[in-house]
């Protein structure tokens, strides 16, 4: 049986360079939970999150509880006026408690602040928890390609909920 963390306040904050090691580990762990095994060399963007995302005008946020990083997400520039959610993850023992939704809503609010009209995301077409999360946040299915589901949310018609915290 998994150990559950005590209920503590979870704050969302910008990623800092000192978060690199734990954030990388958390993201890879989430991928491993879904795929069973992860070849870390297939995820070179995680070797330097600052260079791969922050320095490329992406927003990387982490969720912190009790001094530990328990979630992360990234909004990167896809095209003019379009953002893409990538590298979304929540610690295994906190999944199903709304933290993933909170991360997504926070990044959608940031997309609105940046003037994006659309946010896209993709995940494997068998990752039902992720698909359910994105649908719950208002994303629609655009299509399926190469084992992935591609989804979008038009922000002018999308959810206007704001993240708390």
N, C-alpha and C positions, 0 to 999 in steps of 0.2 A: 504494500500500500504506500502511495506517495505521501510524503510529509507536506502538509499545507502550511504556508507562511501565516503567521498571525495577521489579523487585519491591521494594516497600517496605511497611513496616507500615502498615496502614490502621486508623485509630481511629474509633470512633463517638462523637460528642459532641453535646450540645444545640446547636441553632441559636442564634447570637448576632446582634444587629442588624447588626453589621459584615459578616455573611455575606450580607446581602440581595442585593447586585448579582450576585455570582457564582452564588448559589443560584438566583435567578430565571433567569439566563442558562442554567444547566445544565438546569433543568426545561424551559424553552422549546426548547432545543436537542434534548432527547430527544423532545419532541412533534413537532418539525420533522422529525426522523429518521423518524418513523413516518408522519406525515401529508403530508410533502413541503413544506408551507408553513404557517406559523402566523401568524394575525392576532393580534398581541400584545394588542390591545384586548379580545379574547375571554377573556382570563385576568386580570381585574382583581384577583383575590385575590393574585396574585404581585407586585403593585406595592408591597405592604406586608405581608410575611409575618408580621411581629410582630403587627400589628393584626388581620389576617385569621385567624390561627391561634393563636399563642402567647397573645395576650390573651384568646382564647376558650377557654382551658383545653385546647388541643391540645398534643401533644408533637411537636415538629419536631426531627429529628436530621439531622446531616450526617456524611458519611464523609470523612475527611481523610487525605491521603497526601502526604508531603513538603511540607507547608504548603499544599497545594491541596485544595479541596473537589471530591471525585470522585463523590459520591452524596448523596442526600437522601431523606427520607421523612417522612410525617406521619400521626399517629394522632389523629383528632378525635372528639369526642363526637357520636354519631348520635342516640341516644335513651338513656334510663336503662338502664344495663347493656350498652350496645351501642357499640362503637367503629367507626370507618370509616377505612380506609387511603386516603390520597390523596397526590398529588404525589410518587409514587415515581419515582426516576430514578437512573441510573448513567451515568457518563461513557462515551461510545461505545467508547473503547479498553480499557475494563475490563469490558465486558459479557461474560457467559458464564463468569465466573470465580468465581461464588458471592457477590459483594458484594450483589446484590439480595436473595438469600435471607437473608444476614446482616442486612440492614436490616429485612426483614419479621419475622424471628425476634426481633430486638431489640424491635420495636414490639409484637409479640404478648406478649412478656414484660412490657412496660409495661402492656398491656391487662389482663393477669392481676393485676399489682400494683394496678391501679385497681379491680379487682373486676368487670371486664366479663365477661359470660358468652358474648358473641358478638362477632365482628369481621366486618364486611362490606367488600366492595370491588367496584368495577365497572371495566370497561375495554371498549374496543371489541371486538366479537366477532371481528375479524380480526387482533387483536394477539396472535399465537400465543406470542411470547416471554413476554409478561406473563401470559397465561393459564397457560402452562406453569410459570412461577415460582409463581404462587398455588396451583396444584394440587400442586406439589412441597412446598409448605409446609402442605398439608392442607386447603385450601379446597375446597368442594364447589359445584357449579353450582346456583344457585337458579332461574335462568331467563334468558330473553333478552327484551329490550325495546328498541325503537327503535335497533337496531344495536349495543347493548351487551350484554355478558354480566354478570350479577349473581351474585356468589359470596359464600359465608359460611363461617365456621369457628366451631363451638361449642367454646369453650375448655375446658370441663370434659371434653370427649371429644377435644380436638385434640392436636396435637403438643406434647410437653413438652420439646422441645429448647431449650436456652438459647443465646443469642448469646455469642460469644467476643469479648472486647475491649470 
